Structures are given as structure tokens and as C-alpha cells.
């Protein structure tokens, strides 16, 4: 597996950490909730954008891993749109 694709999967894990922070903020109370929600949104968004960019770069460079890279990029973009919808209505 190419290194760029490994970094893309690592960035996807940053999204998972951000999602856990958002979930923790949703069940918490107090002023700390806003900080956790904001940091969760920032880290989840940054993880998804980085994952999509690295997956796109991997799809261009590595021909054998193109389908997996495109699937990872599509998942990242759809999850990012879902995160934007959640942030808008939260």
C-alpha cells in the first residue's frame, strides 16, 4: 500500500477522533461543551478534507490503488457533507 494512501487513512482516523469529540460534547453540559464541539468540528473537518485530498492524489499517482482511493475520497466527501449538515442544524 502506498504511503500517501496510508496517510489518507490516518487522516480518516482524525475524523473519527473529531466525531468522538462531537459526540462527547453532545452528551455533556456546561460551557466546556462549546469548546469540545468546536474542536470536534475542526478536527473532523480537517481530517476529512486532508483524507479526500490525499486519496485524490493517490488515485492520480498510483494506478493499481485507484478504486480504493476513489472509494475513500467519495466516503470522505459524503461524510464531510453530513458533518456540514449536522453543524448547521446543531
C-alpha positions in Angstrom: 0.0 0.0 0.0 1.4 3.4 -0.9 2.4 5.9 1.8 0.1 8.6 0.5 -2.9 6.2 0.9 -1.7 5.3 4.5 -1.7 9.0 5.3 -5.2 9.3 3.9 -6.4 6.5 6.1 -4.6 8.2 9.1 -6.4 11.4 8.3 -9.7 9.5 8.2 -8.9 8.3 11.8 -8.5 12.0 12.7 -12.1 12.4 11.5 -13.2 9.5 13.8 -11.5 11.3 16.8 -13.3 14.5 15.9 -16.6 12.7 15.7 -16.0 11.2 19.2 -15.3 14.7 20.5 -18.6 15.9 18.9 -20.5 13.0 20.5 -18.9 13.7 23.8 -19.9 17.4 23.5 -23.5 16.4 22.7 -23.9 14.4 25.9 -22.1 16.9 28.1 -23.3 20.0 29.8 -21.8 23.4 30.6 -19.5 25.8 28.9 -16.9 23.2 28.1 -19.4 21.7 25.6 -18.9 24.5 23.2 -15.2 24.1 23.2 -15.4 20.3 22.7 -18.0 20.8 19.9 -15.8 23.4 18.1 -12.6 21.3 18.4 -14.5 18.2 17.2 -15.9 20.1 14.2 -12.4 21.5 13.3 -10.6 18.2 13.7 -13.3 16.2 11.9 -13.4 18.6 9.0 -9.6 18.8 8.7 -9.4 15.1 8.8 -11.9 14.6 6.1 -10.5 17.3 3.8 -7.0 16.0 4.2 -8.2 12.5 3.6 -10.0 13.5 0.4 -7.0 15.4 -1.0 -4.6 12.6 -0.2 -6.9 10.0 -1.7 -7.3 12.1 -4.8 -3.5 12.4 -5.1 -3.1 8.7 -4.6 -5.7 7.9 -7.3 -3.7 10.1 -9.8 -0.3 8.7 -8.9 -1.0 5.0 -8.0 -2.9 3.3 -10.8 -3.3 0.0 -9.0 -5.0 1.6 -6.0 -7.3 3.9 -7.9 -10.6 2.2 -7.0 -9.8 2.1 -3.3 -8.6 5.7 -3.4 -11.7 6.9 -5.1 -13.9 5.0 -2.7 -12.1 6.6 0.2 -12.4 10.0 -1.4 -16.1 9.6 -2.0 -16.7 8.4 1.6 -14.7 11.4 2.8 -16.7 13.9 0.7 -20.1 12.4 1.7 -19.1 12.4 5.4 -17.9 16.0 5.1 -21.3 17.0 3.7 -23.0 15.1 6.5 -20.8 16.9 9.0 -21.8 20.3 7.5 -25.5 19.4 7.7 -25.1 18.3 11.3 -23.2 21.5 12.2 -25.8 23.6 10.5 -28.7 22.1 12.4 -26.9 21.5 15.8 
